[in-house]
Amino acid sequence: MNFTREALWLGVGFLGQAVFTGRFVLQWLYSEIKKRSVIPVGFWYLSMLGSALLLLYAIYREDPVFIIGQSFGFVVYLRNLQLIAKHKALKE
């Protein structure tokens, strides 16, 4: 049973890291398509999802440094999405 729980949490950690890394791939490809440096909205969604998964993993591992780092990042990503939504609503 313990191996299964540990394997599950390792899976969460690796998935979180993969999603978090995917945001850079998305930004790079999007910028290549646009021929200029651009951060698409999807970057912030992937950032939030990856950060949330990594935060869960950090809490499981009881790592205070990792917990604080991911908590702060999550707030920043959420705020960026709020600002984007507010700007979009003002344009409509």
N, C-alpha and C positions, 0 to 999 in steps of 0.2 A: 504493500500500500504506500509506503513512504517513497519508494522509487517512482511510482506513478505520480504522486503529488509533486515531487521534485522535477520530474520530466515535464509535467504540465506548466510549472512556473518557468522553467527554462524555455519552453515554447513561447510563453507570453513575453518573456524578455527578448528572445530572438525576433519574434514578430514585431514587437515595438521598435526594435533597432532597425529592422528591415523597412518598416513604414517610415520611420524617421529619416533613413537614408534615401528612401524613394522621393522625398520632397525635393532633395537636391537634384535628383535625376529629372524630375518634372520641371523644375525651374530651368535647368540647363537646356533641355529639349525645347521648352517653350521659348526661351530666349533665342535659340538657334533659328526657330521658325520665324520669329519676329525680327531677327537680325539686329536686336538690341537687348540690353539687359532688362528683363521684366520679371516681376514676381506675380505669378497667377494666383487667384484666390485658392485654388486647390492646394497650393503650397501651405497655406495657413491651416486648412482642414487636415492635411497629412501631418503637419506639425502638432496639432492638437491631439489627434488620434495616437500618433507615435509617443508623444509626451505622456498621455494618459496611461498607455500600456506600460511604458517604462516606469511611471510613477507607481503603478500597482506592483510591478516587479520589485521596485526599491522598497516599498512598504513591506512586502513579503520578506525581503532580505534584511529589513530593519537597518537600512543604510541611511543615516541622517543627512549626509552630504548629498547623496543622490536624490533623496526626497526633497530637500530644499531646492536643489537645482532644477528638478523637473517641475516642481510646484510653481516656481517663479516663471519658468518658460511657458507653462500652460496658461498662466494669467496673461502674459504678453501676447500669445497667439489668439486667445479669446478676445482680447481688446482690439487687435488688428481686425478681426472679423466683424466686431461691432462697428468700428470706424468705417469699414468698407460698406456695411449694410446701411449705415447712416448716410454716407455719401451717395450711395445708389438711390436711396429714398428721396434725397433732396433733388436729385437730377430728374426724377419722374414727375 
